[in-house]
Amino acid sequence: MLIPILQGVWVFSCLGLIVLVLLHSPKGDGLGGIGGQAQLFTSNKSAETTLNRVTWTLTVLFMGLTVVLSAGWLD
């Protein structure tokens, strides 16, 4: 009964991580820095901090559930 619930949370954390990583702003300027285009894509500092915290929380949850579910400790 507990394993299917944990697997559902594991899948949710996996999909959430995919979405959150895609939402992150790039750290480097890339090719946009050459022509001065980097100033067009500035983001709010508090939104970035919140996004980082949620991403790290889901990462820890995903990795912890991966270890628990793959080790077979709940069988």
PyMOL Python script that loads the backbone (N, CA, C, O; Angstrom):
from pymol import cmd

cmd.read_pdbstr("""\
ATOM      1  N   MET A   1       0.816  -1.195   0.000  1.00  0.00           N
ATOM      2  CA  MET A   1       0.000   0.000   0.000  1.00  0.00           C
ATOM      3  C   MET A   1       0.865   1.266   0.000  1.00  0.00           C
ATOM      4  O   MET A   1       0.521   2.253  -0.650  1.00  0.00           O
ATOM      5  N   LEU A   2       1.970   1.237   0.718  1.00  0.00           N
ATOM      6  CA  LEU A   2       2.834   2.411   0.819  1.00  0.00           C
ATOM      7  C   LEU A   2       3.689   2.604  -0.436  1.00  0.00           C
ATOM      8  O   LEU A   2       3.977   3.736  -0.826  1.00  0.00           O
ATOM      9  N   ILE A   3       4.086   1.513  -1.058  1.00  0.00           N
ATOM     10  CA  ILE A   3       4.987   1.609  -2.214  1.00  0.00           C
ATOM     11  C   ILE A   3       4.348   2.345  -3.394  1.00  0.00           C
ATOM     12  O   ILE A   3       5.009   3.197  -3.988  1.00  0.00           O
ATOM     13  N   PRO A   4       3.081   2.054  -3.767  1.00  0.00           N
ATOM     14  CA  PRO A   4       2.487   2.827  -4.887  1.00  0.00           C
ATOM     15  C   PRO A   4       2.362   4.323  -4.582  1.00  0.00           C
ATOM     16  O   PRO A   4       2.487   5.145  -5.490  1.00  0.00           O
ATOM     17  N   ILE A   5       2.120   4.685  -3.333  1.00  0.00           N
ATOM     18  CA  ILE A   5       2.041   6.101  -2.974  1.00  0.00           C
ATOM     19  C   ILE A   5       3.410   6.760  -3.136  1.00  0.00           C
ATOM     20  O   ILE A   5       3.520   7.851  -3.693  1.00  0.00           O
ATOM     21  N   LEU A   6       4.452   6.087  -2.643  1.00  0.00           N
ATOM     22  CA  LEU A   6       5.801   6.628  -2.782  1.00  0.00           C
ATOM     23  C   LEU A   6       6.231   6.710  -4.244  1.00  0.00           C
ATOM     24  O   LEU A   6       6.932   7.641  -4.641  1.00  0.00           O
ATOM     25  N   GLN A   7       5.807   5.730  -5.042  1.00  0.00           N
ATOM     26  CA  GLN A   7       6.128   5.783  -6.472  1.00  0.00           C
ATOM     27  C   GLN A   7       5.423   6.958  -7.145  1.00  0.00           C
ATOM     28  O   GLN A   7       5.988   7.584  -8.042  1.00  0.00           O
ATOM     29  N   GLY A   8       4.207   7.262  -6.725  1.00  0.00           N
ATOM     30  CA  GLY A   8       3.496   8.424  -7.267  1.00  0.00           C
ATOM     31  C   GLY A   8       4.187   9.725  -6.902  1.00  0.00           C
ATOM     32  O   GLY A   8       4.309  10.620  -7.738  1.00  0.00           O
ATOM     33  N   VAL A   9       4.641   9.838  -5.654  1.00  0.00           N
ATOM     34  CA  VAL A   9       5.381  11.029  -5.225  1.00  0.00           C
ATOM     35  C   VAL A   9       6.700  11.118  -5.980  1.00  0.00           C
ATOM     36  O   VAL A   9       7.140  12.209  -6.343  1.00  0.00           O
ATOM     37  N   TRP A  10       7.330   9.973  -6.217  1.00  0.00           N
ATOM     38  CA  TRP A  10       8.593   9.932  -6.959  1.00  0.00           C
ATOM     39  C   TRP A  10       8.407  10.440  -8.394  1.00  0.00           C
ATOM     40  O   TRP A  10       9.216  11.224  -8.889  1.00  0.00           O
ATOM     41  N   VAL A  11       7.338   9.988  -9.055  1.00  0.00           N
ATOM     42  CA  VAL A  11       7.063  10.434 -10.428  1.00  0.00           C
ATOM     43  C   VAL A  11       6.745  11.931 -10.442  1.00  0.00           C
ATOM     44  O   VAL A  11       7.209  12.652 -11.325  1.00  0.00           O
ATOM     45  N   PHE A  12       5.954  12.402  -9.467  1.00  0.00           N
ATOM     46  CA  PHE A  12       5.636  13.821  -9.378  1.00  0.00           C
ATOM     47  C   PHE A  12       6.904  14.658  -9.196  1.00  0.00           C
ATOM     48  O   PHE A  12       7.058  15.700  -9.832  1.00  0.00           O
ATOM     49  N   SER A  13       7.811  14.202  -8.328  1.00  0.00           N
ATOM     50  CA  SER A  13       9.050  14.953  -8.112  1.00  0.00           C
ATOM     51  C   SER A  13       9.925  14.943  -9.361  1.00  0.00           C
ATOM     52  O   SER A  13      10.610  15.924  -9.655  1.00  0.00           O
ATOM     53  N   CYS A  14       9.900  13.847 -10.083  1.00  0.00           N
ATOM     54  CA  CYS A  14      10.675  13.757 -11.329  1.00  0.00           C
ATOM     55  C   CYS A  14      10.153  14.756 -12.358  1.00  0.00           C
ATOM     56  O   CYS A  14      10.932  15.506 -12.946  1.00  0.00           O
ATOM     57  N   LEU A  15       8.848  14.769 -12.576  1.00  0.00           N
ATOM     58  CA  LEU A  15       8.261  15.688 -13.553  1.00  0.00           C
ATOM     59  C   LEU A  15       8.416  17.141 -13.101  1.00  0.00           C
ATOM     60  O   LEU A  15       8.652  18.031 -13.918  1.00  0.00           O
ATOM     61  N   GLY A  16       8.282  17.373 -11.804  1.00  0.00           N
ATOM     62  CA  GLY A  16       8.478  18.721 -11.280  1.00  0.00           C
ATOM     63  C   GLY A  16       9.893  19.215 -11.493  1.00  0.00           C
ATOM     64  O   GLY A  16      10.109  20.379 -11.830  1.00  0.00           O
ATOM     65  N   LEU A  17      10.861  18.326 -11.296  1.00  0.00           N
ATOM     66  CA  LEU A  17      12.260  18.704 -11.527  1.00  0.00           C
ATOM     67  C   LEU A  17      12.510  19.061 -12.981  1.00  0.00           C
ATOM     68  O   LEU A  17      13.227  20.018 -13.276  1.00  0.00           O
ATOM     69  N   ILE A  18      11.931  18.306 -13.878  1.00  0.00           N
ATOM     70  CA  ILE A  18      12.108  18.589 -15.305  1.00  0.00           C
ATOM     71  C   ILE A  18      11.588  19.981 -15.634  1.00  0.00           C
ATOM     72  O   ILE A  18      12.256  20.758 -16.316  1.00  0.00           O
ATOM     73  N   VAL A  19      10.391  20.289 -15.143  1.00  0.00           N
ATOM     74  CA  VAL A  19       9.790  21.598 -15.419  1.00  0.00           C
ATOM     75  C   VAL A  19      10.609  22.717 -14.780  1.00  0.00           C
ATOM     76  O   VAL A  19      10.868  23.736 -15.421  1.00  0.00           O
ATOM     77  N   LEU A  20      11.017  22.537 -13.525  1.00  0.00           N
ATOM     78  CA  LEU A  20      11.746  23.596 -12.828  1.00  0.00           C
ATOM     79  C   LEU A  20      13.116  23.856 -13.430  1.00  0.00           C
ATOM     80  O   LEU A  20      13.555  25.004 -13.505  1.00  0.00           O
ATOM     81  N   VAL A  21      13.792  22.807 -13.858  1.00  0.00           N
ATOM     82  CA  VAL A  21      15.109  23.006 -14.487  1.00  0.00           C
ATOM     83  C   VAL A  21      14.952  23.777 -15.797  1.00  0.00           C
ATOM     84  O   VAL A  21      15.796  24.606 -16.138  1.00  0.00           O
ATOM     85  N   LEU A  22      13.880  23.504 -16.523  1.00  0.00           N
ATOM     86  CA  LEU A  22      13.651  24.244 -17.763  1.00  0.00           C
ATOM     87  C   LEU A  22      13.260  25.696 -17.501  1.00  0.00           C
ATOM     88  O   LEU A  22      13.481  26.553 -18.356  1.00  0.00           O
ATOM     89  N   LEU A  23      12.685  25.988 -16.341  1.00  0.00           N
ATOM     90  CA  LEU A  23      12.288  27.350 -16.005  1.00  0.00           C
ATOM     91  C   LEU A  23      13.447  28.220 -15.523  1.00  0.00           C
ATOM     92  O   LEU A  23      13.347  29.447 -15.538  1.00  0.00           O
ATOM     93  N   HIS A  24      14.533  27.601 -15.101  1.00  0.00           N
ATOM     94  CA  HIS A  24      15.670  28.370 -14.595  1.00  0.00           C
ATOM     95  C   HIS A  24      16.257  29.254 -15.679  1.00  0.00           C
ATOM     96  O   HIS A  24      16.319  28.887 -16.853  1.00  0.00           O
ATOM     97  N   SER A  25      16.685  30.427 -15.249  1.00  0.00           N
ATOM     98  CA  SER A  25      17.349  31.320 -16.200  1.00  0.00           C
ATOM     99  C   SER A  25      18.802  30.878 -16.339  1.00  0.00           C
ATOM    100  O   SER A  25      19.400  30.391 -15.380  1.00  0.00           O
ATOM    101  N   PRO A  26      19.366  31.045 -17.519  1.00  0.00           N
ATOM    102  CA  PRO A  26      20.754  30.637 -17.698  1.00  0.00           C
ATOM    103  C   PRO A  26      21.693  31.512 -16.882  1.00  0.00           C
ATOM    104  O   PRO A  26      21.465  32.711 -16.730  1.00  0.00           O
ATOM    105  N   LYS A  27      22.751  30.902 -16.360  1.00  0.00           N
ATOM    106  CA  LYS A  27      23.705  31.639 -15.530  1.00  0.00           C
ATOM    107  C   LYS A  27      24.683  32.456 -16.374  1.00  0.00           C
ATOM    108  O   LYS A  27      25.115  33.534 -15.964  1.00  0.00           O
ATOM    109  N   GLY A  28      25.021  31.951 -17.522  1.00  0.00           N
ATOM    110  CA  GLY A  28      25.952  32.672 -18.388  1.00  0.00           C
ATOM    111  C   GLY A  28      25.210  33.459 -19.447  1.00  0.00           C
ATOM    112  O   GLY A  28      24.022  33.238 -19.679  1.00  0.00           O
ATOM    113  N   ASP A  29      25.909  34.369 -20.083  1.00  0.00           N
ATOM    114  CA  ASP A  29      25.291  35.174 -21.124  1.00  0.00           C
ATOM    115  C   ASP A  29      25.159  34.416 -22.439  1.00  0.00           C
ATOM    116  O   ASP A  29      24.242  34.668 -23.220  1.00  0.00           O
ATOM    117  N   GLY A  30      26.069  33.498 -22.674  1.00  0.00           N
ATOM    118  CA  GLY A  30      26.038  32.777 -23.932  1.00  0.00           C
ATOM    119  C   GLY A  30      26.335  33.699 -25.096  1.00  0.00           C
ATOM    120  O   GLY A  30      27.106  34.650 -24.964  1.00  0.00           O
ATOM    121  N   LEU A  31      25.728  33.422 -26.224  1.00  0.00           N
ATOM    122  CA  LEU A  31      25.949  34.249 -27.410  1.00  0.00           C
ATOM    123  C   LEU A  31      25.226  35.582 -27.314  1.00  0.00           C
ATOM    124  O   LEU A  31      25.571  36.519 -28.034  1.00  0.00           O
ATOM    125  N   GLY A  32      24.216  35.692 -26.428  1.00  0.00           N
ATOM    126  CA  GLY A  32      23.498  36.949 -26.271  1.00  0.00           C
ATOM    127  C   GLY A  32      24.350  38.043 -25.665  1.00  0.00           C
ATOM    128  O   GLY A  32      24.047  39.222 -25.844  1.00  0.00           O
ATOM    129  N   GLY A  33      25.409  37.687 -24.950  1.00  0.00           N
ATOM    130  CA  GLY A  33      26.289  38.664 -24.335  1.00  0.00           C
ATOM    131  C   GLY A  33      27.141  39.417 -25.337  1.00  0.00           C
ATOM    132  O   GLY A  33      27.649  40.495 -25.028  1.00  0.00           O
ATOM    133  N   ILE A  34      27.304  38.873 -26.521  1.00  0.00           N
ATOM    134  CA  ILE A  34      28.145  39.517 -27.538  1.00  0.00           C
ATOM    135  C   ILE A  34      27.512  40.827 -28.022  1.00  0.00           C
ATOM    136  O   ILE A  34      28.191  41.847 -28.139  1.00  0.00           O
ATOM    137  N   GLY A  35      26.221  40.786 -28.297  1.00  0.00           N
ATOM    138  CA  GLY A  35      25.550  41.976 -28.823  1.00  0.00           C
ATOM    139  C   GLY A  35      24.826  42.785 -27.772  1.00  0.00           C
ATOM    140  O   GLY A  35      24.075  43.697 -28.117  1.00  0.00           O
ATOM    141  N   GLY A  36      25.026  42.484 -26.502  1.00  0.00           N
ATOM    142  CA  GLY A  36      24.357  43.240 -25.456  1.00  0.00           C
ATOM    143  C   GLY A  36      22.927  42.805 -25.208  1.00  0.00           C
ATOM    144  O   GLY A  36      22.158  43.549 -24.599  1.00  0.00           O
ATOM    145  N   GLN A  37      22.555  41.635 -25.657  1.00  0.00           N
ATOM    146  CA  GLN A  37      21.184  41.150 -25.500  1.00  0.00           C
ATOM    147  C   GLN A  37      20.910  40.589 -24.114  1.00  0.00           C
ATOM    148  O   GLN A  37      19.760  40.273 -23.808  1.00  0.00           O
ATOM    149  N   ALA A  38      21.913  40.455 -23.274  1.00  0.00           N
ATOM    150  CA  ALA A  38      21.733  39.832 -21.968  1.00  0.00           C
ATOM    151  C   ALA A  38      20.845  40.668 -21.052  1.00  0.00           C
ATOM    152  O   ALA A  38      20.220  40.112 -20.148  1.00  0.00           O
ATOM    153  N   GLN A  39      20.766  41.978 -21.251  1.00  0.00           N
ATOM    154  CA  GLN A  39      19.961  42.837 -20.396  1.00  0.00           C
ATOM    155  C   GLN A  39      18.467  42.669 -20.634  1.00  0.00           C
ATOM    156  O   GLN A  39      17.666  43.101 -19.805  1.00  0.00           O
ATOM    157  N   LEU A  40      18.076  42.063 -21.725  1.00  0.00           N
ATOM    158  CA  LEU A  40      16.653  41.869 -22.016  1.00  0.00           C
ATOM    159  C   LEU A  40      16.024  40.808 -21.127  1.00  0.00           C
ATOM    160  O   LEU A  40      14.814  40.833 -20.902  1.00  0.00           O
ATOM    161  N   PHE A  41      16.806  39.894 -20.629  1.00  0.00           N
ATOM    162  CA  PHE A  41      16.265  38.742 -19.918  1.00  0.00           C
ATOM    163  C   PHE A  41      16.643  38.735 -18.446  1.00  0.00           C
ATOM    164  O   PHE A  41      17.021  37.688 -17.921  1.00  0.00           O
ATOM    165  N   THR A  42      16.553  39.869 -17.766  1.00  0.00           N
ATOM    166  CA  THR A  42      16.833  39.902 -16.332  1.00  0.00           C
ATOM    167  C   THR A  42      15.633  39.383 -15.582  1.00  0.00           C
ATOM    168  O   THR A  42      14.499  39.566 -16.022  1.00  0.00           O
ATOM    169  N   SER A  43      15.865  38.732 -14.442  1.00  0.00           N
ATOM    170  CA  SER A  43      14.769  38.155 -13.665  1.00  0.00           C
ATOM    171  C   SER A  43      14.767  38.733 -12.256  1.00  0.00           C
ATOM    172  O   SER A  43      15.754  39.313 -11.802  1.00  0.00           O
ATOM    173  N   ASN A  44      13.662  38.567 -11.589  1.00  0.00           N
ATOM    174  CA  ASN A  44      13.522  39.046 -10.228  1.00  0.00           C
ATOM    175  C   ASN A  44      14.318  38.150  -9.287  1.00  0.00           C
ATOM    176  O   ASN A  44      14.285  36.926  -9.416  1.00  0.00           O
ATOM    177  N   LYS A  45      15.030  38.752  -8.345  1.00  0.00           N
ATOM    178  CA  LYS A  45      15.917  37.993  -7.455  1.00  0.00           C
ATOM    179  C   LYS A  45      15.139  37.070  -6.527  1.00  0.00           C
ATOM    180  O   LYS A  45      15.565  35.937  -6.301  1.00  0.00           O
ATOM    181  N   SER A  46      14.007  37.520  -5.981  1.00  0.00           N
ATOM    182  CA  SER A  46      13.248  36.674  -5.057  1.00  0.00           C
ATOM    183  C   SER A  46      12.601  35.503  -5.776  1.00  0.00           C
ATOM    184  O   SER A  46      12.485  34.417  -5.208  1.00  0.00           O
ATOM    185  N   ALA A  47      12.182  35.704  -7.008  1.00  0.00           N
ATOM    186  CA  ALA A  47      11.605  34.600  -7.779  1.00  0.00           C
ATOM    187  C   ALA A  47      12.666  33.540  -8.061  1.00  0.00           C
ATOM    188  O   ALA A  47      12.388  32.342  -8.015  1.00  0.00           O
ATOM    189  N   GLU A  48      13.864  33.986  -8.349  1.00  0.00           N
ATOM    190  CA  GLU A  48      14.968  33.054  -8.611  1.00  0.00           C
ATOM    191  C   GLU A  48      15.342  32.277  -7.350  1.00  0.00           C
ATOM    192  O   GLU A  48      15.634  31.083  -7.413  1.00  0.00           O
ATOM    193  N   THR A  49      15.330  32.963  -6.207  1.00  0.00           N
ATOM    194  CA  THR A  49      15.637  32.300  -4.939  1.00  0.00           C
ATOM    195  C   THR A  49      14.587  31.246  -4.605  1.00  0.00           C
ATOM    196  O   THR A  49      14.924  30.140  -4.182  1.00  0.00           O
ATOM    197  N   THR A  50      13.325  31.586  -4.794  1.00  0.00           N
ATOM    198  CA  THR A  50      12.245  30.626  -4.539  1.00  0.00           C
ATOM    199  C   THR A  50      12.344  29.441  -5.491  1.00  0.00           C
ATOM    200  O   THR A  50      12.160  28.294  -5.084  1.00  0.00           O
ATOM    201  N   LEU A  51      12.630  29.715  -6.741  1.00  0.00           N
ATOM    202  CA  LEU A  51      12.777  28.643  -7.727  1.00  0.00           C
ATOM    203  C   LEU A  51      13.926  27.716  -7.354  1.00  0.00           C
ATOM    204  O   LEU A  51      13.818  26.499  -7.509  1.00  0.00           O
ATOM    205  N   ASN A  52      15.027  28.284  -6.862  1.00  0.00           N
ATOM    206  CA  ASN A  52      16.163  27.460  -6.431  1.00  0.00           C
ATOM    207  C   ASN A  52      15.797  26.585  -5.236  1.00  0.00           C
ATOM    208  O   ASN A  52      16.149  25.406  -5.201  1.00  0.00           O
ATOM    209  N   ARG A  53      15.095  27.152  -4.261  1.00  0.00           N
ATOM    210  CA  ARG A  53      14.709  26.374  -3.077  1.00  0.00           C
ATOM    211  C   ARG A  53      13.774  25.230  -3.428  1.00  0.00           C
ATOM    212  O   ARG A  53      13.948  24.115  -2.935  1.00  0.00           O
ATOM    213  N   VAL A  54      12.790  25.486  -4.269  1.00  0.00           N
ATOM    214  CA  VAL A  54      11.861  24.425  -4.659  1.00  0.00           C
ATOM    215  C   VAL A  54      12.584  23.355  -5.460  1.00  0.00           C
ATOM    216  O   VAL A  54      12.316  22.166  -5.293  1.00  0.00           O
ATOM    217  N   THR A  55      13.496  23.769  -6.326  1.00  0.00           N
ATOM    218  CA  THR A  55      14.268  22.799  -7.118  1.00  0.00           C
ATOM    219  C   THR A  55      15.114  21.916  -6.214  1.00  0.00           C
ATOM    220  O   THR A  55      15.148  20.700  -6.401  1.00  0.00           O
ATOM    221  N   TRP A  56      15.802  22.509  -5.230  1.00  0.00           N
ATOM    222  CA  TRP A  56      16.624  21.710  -4.314  1.00  0.00           C
ATOM    223  C   TRP A  56      15.768  20.783  -3.461  1.00  0.00           C
ATOM    224  O   TRP A  56      16.163  19.648  -3.196  1.00  0.00           O
ATOM    225  N   THR A  57      14.604  21.251  -3.030  1.00  0.00           N
ATOM    226  CA  THR A  57      13.713  20.403  -2.234  1.00  0.00           C
ATOM    227  C   THR A  57      13.247  19.197  -3.047  1.00  0.00           C
ATOM    228  O   THR A  57      13.265  18.070  -2.552  1.00  0.00           O
ATOM    229  N   LEU A  58      12.837  19.428  -4.279  1.00  0.00           N
ATOM    230  CA  LEU A  58      12.415  18.312  -5.123  1.00  0.00           C
ATOM    231  C   LEU A  58      13.582  17.389  -5.463  1.00  0.00           C
ATOM    232  O   LEU A  58      13.392  16.182  -5.608  1.00  0.00           O
ATOM    233  N   THR A  59      14.781  17.942  -5.590  1.00  0.00           N
ATOM    234  CA  THR A  59      15.957  17.108  -5.860  1.00  0.00           C
ATOM    235  C   THR A  59      16.233  16.164  -4.700  1.00  0.00           C
ATOM    236  O   THR A  59      16.470  14.974  -4.905  1.00  0.00           O
ATOM    237  N   VAL A  60      16.202  16.695  -3.479  1.00  0.00           N
ATOM    238  CA  VAL A  60      16.438  15.854  -2.298  1.00  0.00           C
ATOM    239  C   VAL A  60      15.349  14.805  -2.166  1.00  0.00           C
ATOM    240  O   VAL A  60      15.640  13.651  -1.850  1.00  0.00           O
ATOM    241  N   LEU A  61      14.100  15.184  -2.401  1.00  0.00           N
ATOM    242  CA  LEU A  61      12.991  14.235  -2.332  1.00  0.00           C
ATOM    243  C   LEU A  61      13.148  13.140  -3.385  1.00  0.00           C
ATOM    244  O   LEU A  61      12.978  11.957  -3.088  1.00  0.00           O
ATOM    245  N   PHE A  62      13.472  13.537  -4.614  1.00  0.00           N
ATOM    246  CA  PHE A  62      13.640  12.572  -5.694  1.00  0.00           C
ATOM    247  C   PHE A  62      14.787  11.601  -5.416  1.00  0.00           C
ATOM    248  O   PHE A  62      14.636  10.391  -5.584  1.00  0.00           O
ATOM    249  N   MET A  63      15.930  12.135  -4.991  1.00  0.00           N
ATOM    250  CA  MET A  63      17.077  11.267  -4.727  1.00  0.00           C
ATOM    251  C   MET A  63      16.823  10.342  -3.539  1.00  0.00           C
ATOM    252  O   MET A  63      17.194   9.169  -3.578  1.00  0.00           O
ATOM    253  N   GLY A  64      16.197  10.858  -2.490  1.00  0.00           N
ATOM    254  CA  GLY A  64      15.885  10.023  -1.327  1.00  0.00           C
ATOM    255  C   GLY A  64      14.926   8.897  -1.676  1.00  0.00           C
ATOM    256  O   GLY A  64      15.133   7.750  -1.282  1.00  0.00           O
ATOM    257  N   LEU A  65      13.866   9.231  -2.422  1.00  0.00           N
ATOM    258  CA  LEU A  65      12.919   8.188  -2.823  1.00  0.00           C
ATOM    259  C   LEU A  65      13.541   7.199  -3.796  1.00  0.00           C
ATOM    260  O   LEU A  65      13.184   6.021  -3.793  1.00  0.00           O
ATOM    261  N   THR A  66      14.468   7.663  -4.628  1.00  0.00           N
ATOM    262  CA  THR A  66      15.158   6.749  -5.537  1.00  0.00           C
ATOM    263  C   THR A  66      15.942   5.704  -4.757  1.00  0.00           C
ATOM    264  O   THR A  66      15.913   4.520  -5.092  1.00  0.00           O
ATOM    265  N   VAL A  67      16.637   6.139  -3.727  1.00  0.00           N
ATOM    266  CA  VAL A  67      17.415   5.203  -2.906  1.00  0.00           C
ATOM    267  C   VAL A  67      16.492   4.240  -2.174  1.00  0.00           C
ATOM    268  O   VAL A  67      16.732   3.033  -2.175  1.00  0.00           O
ATOM    269  N   VAL A  68      15.437   4.761  -1.547  1.00  0.00           N
ATOM    270  CA  VAL A  68      14.532   3.917  -0.761  1.00  0.00           C
ATOM    271  C   VAL A  68      13.811   2.910  -1.648  1.00  0.00           C
ATOM    272  O   VAL A  68      13.721   1.733  -1.297  1.00  0.00           O
ATOM    273  N   LEU A  69      13.295   3.357  -2.799  1.00  0.00           N
ATOM    274  CA  LEU A  69      12.541   2.450  -3.665  1.00  0.00           C
ATOM    275  C   LEU A  69      13.439   1.433  -4.366  1.00  0.00           C
ATOM    276  O   LEU A  69      13.024   0.294  -4.579  1.00  0.00           O
ATOM    277  N   SER A  70      14.659   1.823  -4.725  1.00  0.00           N
ATOM    278  CA  SER A  70      15.531   0.885  -5.424  1.00  0.00           C
ATOM    279  C   SER A  70      16.201  -0.109  -4.497  1.00  0.00           C
ATOM    280  O   SER A  70      16.581  -1.197  -4.928  1.00  0.00           O
ATOM    281  N   ALA A  71      16.353   0.248  -3.221  1.00  0.00           N
ATOM    282  CA  ALA A  71      17.008  -0.644  -2.274  1.00  0.00           C
ATOM    283  C   ALA A  71      16.094  -1.776  -1.820  1.00  0.00           C
ATOM    284  O   ALA A  71      16.564  -2.796  -1.316  1.00  0.00           O
ATOM    285  N   GLY A  72      14.809  -1.597  -1.997  1.00  0.00           N
ATOM    286  CA  GLY A  72      13.867  -2.636  -1.579  1.00  0.00           C
ATOM    287  C   GLY A  72      13.675  -2.711  -0.073  1.00  0.00           C
ATOM    288  O   GLY A  72      13.339  -3.774   0.450  1.00  0.00           O
ATOM    289  N   TRP A  73      13.877  -1.616   0.628  1.00  0.00           N
ATOM    290  CA  TRP A  73      13.755  -1.611   2.077  1.00  0.00           C
ATOM    291  C   TRP A  73      12.308  -1.716   2.531  1.00  0.00           C
ATOM    292  O   TRP A  73      12.061  -2.040   3.693  1.00  0.00           O
ATOM    293  N   LEU A  74      11.351  -1.455   1.663  1.00  0.00           N
ATOM    294  CA  LEU A  74       9.945  -1.449   2.051  1.00  0.00           C
ATOM    295  C   LEU A  74       9.221  -2.744   1.703  1.00  0.00           C
ATOM    296  O   LEU A  74       8.027  -2.869   1.977  1.00  0.00           O
ATOM    297  N   ASP A  75       9.903  -3.691   1.117  1.00  0.00           N
ATOM    298  CA  ASP A  75       9.258  -4.958   0.707  1.00  0.00           C
ATOM    299  C   ASP A  75       8.888  -5.805   1.895  1.00  0.00           C
ATOM    300  O   ASP A  75       8.341  -6.895   1.730  1.00  0.00           O
TER     301      ASP A  75
END
""", "prot")
cmd.dss("prot")
cmd.show_as("cartoon", "prot")
cmd.util.cbc("prot")
cmd.orient("prot")
